[in-house]
Amino acid sequence: MDVAFRYEHPPGEKEFRALKEVREVYGIWKTCFDEGKRIVRVEFDASRLGEDDVANLLRNAGLNLVEKIP
């Protein structure tokens, strides 16, 4: 399953280091950024994580999520 979120500020070096750890979380398969549109898309195992879990991981990594993209 995948989910996409729009974020407010582009991630800096600190956030990218934290996002590297997010990719290590069991159940996270892939993260993709569209920096021009400020969208992050995360592919994840829905049997292990929910969309709220993914959003919390991204927020804890320092991303200021604005909205979920349908």
ZADO-1210 file (C-alpha; in nm, 4 decimals, padded with zeros to 6 digits):
<atoms>
<atom x="00.0000" y="00.0000" z="00.0000" code="MET" pos="1"/>
<atom x="00.1155" y="00.3577" z="-00.0407" code="ASP" pos="2"/>
<atom x="00.0239" y="00.6943" z="00.1033" code="VAL" pos="3"/>
<atom x="00.1264" y="01.0457" z="00.0034" code="ALA" pos="4"/>
<atom x="00.1523" y="01.3610" z="00.2108" code="PHE" pos="5"/>
<atom x="00.2206" y="01.7227" z="00.1266" code="ARG" pos="6"/>
<atom x="00.4811" y="01.8820" z="00.3527" code="TYR" pos="7"/>
<atom x="00.5422" y="02.2475" z="00.4306" code="GLU" pos="8"/>
<atom x="00.9207" y="02.2922" z="00.4340" code="HIS" pos="9"/>
<atom x="01.1778" y="02.0985" z="00.2319" code="PRO" pos="10"/>
<atom x="01.3735" y="01.8531" z="00.4468" code="PRO" pos="11"/>
<atom x="01.7255" y="01.9544" z="00.5393" code="GLY" pos="12"/>
<atom x="02.0265" y="01.7401" z="00.6146" code="GLU" pos="13"/>
<atom x="01.9041" y="01.6592" z="00.9672" code="LYS" pos="14"/>
<atom x="01.5634" y="01.5478" z="00.8405" code="GLU" pos="15"/>
<atom x="01.7137" y="01.3353" z="00.5629" code="PHE" pos="16"/>
<atom x="01.9289" y="01.1554" z="00.8198" code="ARG" pos="17"/>
<atom x="01.6178" y="01.0887" z="01.0303" code="ALA" pos="18"/>
<atom x="01.4259" y="00.9757" z="00.7205" code="LEU" pos="19"/>
<atom x="01.6991" y="00.7214" z="00.6526" code="LYS" pos="20"/>
<atom x="01.6058" y="00.5640" z="00.9856" code="GLU" pos="21"/>
<atom x="01.2373" y="00.5675" z="00.8861" code="VAL" pos="22"/>
<atom x="01.3262" y="00.3527" z="00.5844" code="ARG" pos="23"/>
<atom x="01.4798" y="00.1027" z="00.8277" code="GLU" pos="24"/>
<atom x="01.1467" y="00.0546" z="01.0099" code="VAL" pos="25"/>
<atom x="01.0078" y="-00.2931" z="00.9508" code="TYR" pos="26"/>
<atom x="00.7168" y="-00.2541" z="00.7098" code="GLY" pos="27"/>
<atom x="00.8411" y="00.0582" z="00.5278" code="ILE" pos="28"/>
<atom x="00.9318" y="-00.0412" z="00.1739" code="TRP" pos="29"/>
<atom x="01.0117" y="00.2811" z="-00.0077" code="LYS" pos="30"/>
<atom x="00.9990" y="00.6602" z="00.0255" code="THR" pos="31"/>
<atom x="00.9912" y="00.8975" z="-00.2714" code="CYS" pos="32"/>
<atom x="01.0068" y="01.2764" z="-00.2699" code="PHE" pos="33"/>
<atom x="00.8728" y="01.5203" z="-00.5261" code="ASP" pos="34"/>
<atom x="01.0532" y="01.8288" z="-00.3997" code="GLU" pos="35"/>
<atom x="00.8884" y="02.0597" z="-00.6546" code="GLY" pos="36"/>
<atom x="00.5390" y="01.9716" z="-00.5345" code="LYS" pos="37"/>
<atom x="00.6552" y="01.9078" z="-00.1748" code="ARG" pos="38"/>
<atom x="00.5041" y="01.5613" z="-00.1681" code="ILE" pos="39"/>
<atom x="00.6418" y="01.2510" z="-00.0008" code="VAL" pos="40"/>
<atom x="00.5043" y="00.9109" z="-00.1001" code="ARG" pos="41"/>
<atom x="00.5658" y="00.6081" z="00.1201" code="VAL" pos="42"/>
<atom x="00.5101" y="00.2465" z="00.0224" code="GLU" pos="43"/>
<atom x="00.4473" y="00.0281" z="00.3257" code="PHE" pos="44"/>
<atom x="00.3182" y="-00.3074" z="00.4446" code="ASP" pos="45"/>
<atom x="-00.0420" y="-00.2443" z="00.5534" code="ALA" pos="46"/>
<atom x="-00.0409" y="-00.5615" z="00.7618" code="SER" pos="47"/>
<atom x="00.2292" y="-00.4032" z="00.9815" code="ARG" pos="48"/>
<atom x="00.1570" y="-00.0295" z="00.9707" code="LEU" pos="49"/>
<atom x="-00.1319" y="00.2067" z="00.9089" code="GLY" pos="50"/>
<atom x="-00.1366" y="00.5468" z="00.7405" code="GLU" pos="51"/>
<atom x="-00.1360" y="00.7178" z="01.0812" code="ASP" pos="52"/>
<atom x="00.1746" y="00.5199" z="01.1805" code="ASP" pos="53"/>
<atom x="00.3514" y="00.6328" z="00.8637" code="VAL" pos="54"/>
<atom x="00.2491" y="00.9959" z="00.9235" code="ALA" pos="55"/>
<atom x="00.3815" y="00.9780" z="01.2807" code="ASN" pos="56"/>
<atom x="00.7140" y="00.8346" z="01.1616" code="LEU" pos="57"/>
<atom x="00.7496" y="01.1183" z="00.9095" code="LEU" pos="58"/>
<atom x="00.6587" y="01.3823" z="01.1673" code="ARG" pos="59"/>
<atom x="00.9051" y="01.2355" z="01.4168" code="ASN" pos="60"/>
<atom x="01.1724" y="01.2594" z="01.1449" code="ALA" pos="61"/>
<atom x="01.1044" y="01.6337" z="01.1240" code="GLY" pos="62"/>
<atom x="00.8691" y="01.6686" z="00.8287" code="LEU" pos="63"/>
<atom x="00.5915" y="01.9212" z="00.8810" code="ASN" pos="64"/>
<atom x="00.3046" y="01.7373" z="00.7106" code="LEU" pos="65"/>
<atom x="00.0271" y="01.9652" z="00.5865" code="VAL" pos="66"/>
<atom x="-00.2211" y="01.7205" z="00.4376" code="GLU" pos="67"/>
<atom x="-00.2723" y="01.3678" z="00.3125" code="LYS" pos="68"/>
<atom x="-00.2978" y="01.3475" z="-00.0656" code="ILE" pos="69"/>
<atom x="-00.5889" y="01.1271" z="-00.1793" code="PRO" pos="70"/>
</atoms>
